[in-house]
């Protein structure tokens, strides 16, 4: 006849301790768990208000108030006069139909923060530990690594998109960026390797819109923070198109999604 074996209290406690220890060992750290959080910003987006009237997506909800115009950069006096002179010259060229000299006219990426202007549509991908921004313009890809330490500006290898890390603060994605190439200039604004870009992104209006509050600081060139807001609208079903800047001379004039550049064969 078989005999029922009953473990002693001491043995049961030992097994319980072993089980708890194994669970704690296998469980991912808290930071890793937080990085997996998906907040619903996946998908295709276009800038709001759209730069192309009559094109783009429709939403069920009333749109938010359009963002205010981007203010003039708070450049130090020794840089501001030259910046204004260049701005006025570029405006005159644009009025004459001549594209001003810029990284874009040279078929170079816009870089940060200009690439987040979303001149053309962009796609956002949320994956564990990372948020990726894919800009149709110039095929730019920007990777934001979640819950990682940001590299020191002096140690950052200069890149067009810089080096970005992010974290979730409630429903807001906070992204910090350093290490942007000095000739990747937004609105032709000079900057140093000490420039730091902080973005605060959150869904608004029932998730149909994404707000991005951008703040740029640079102790070498700016007198204080330079802050503005970009807004994006969902574009369900839109698939990011190929953008090859060097091939744009073949684009029809009425295709808003491509720039047309005059080139000498």
Helices and strands as residue ranges (DSSP letters): H 9-26, H 30-35, E 43-48, H 77-95, G 114-117, E 122-127, E 130-135, G 137-139, E 140-146, G 153-155, E 163-169, E 172-178, G 186-188, E 196-204, E 209-217, E 226-234, G 245-250
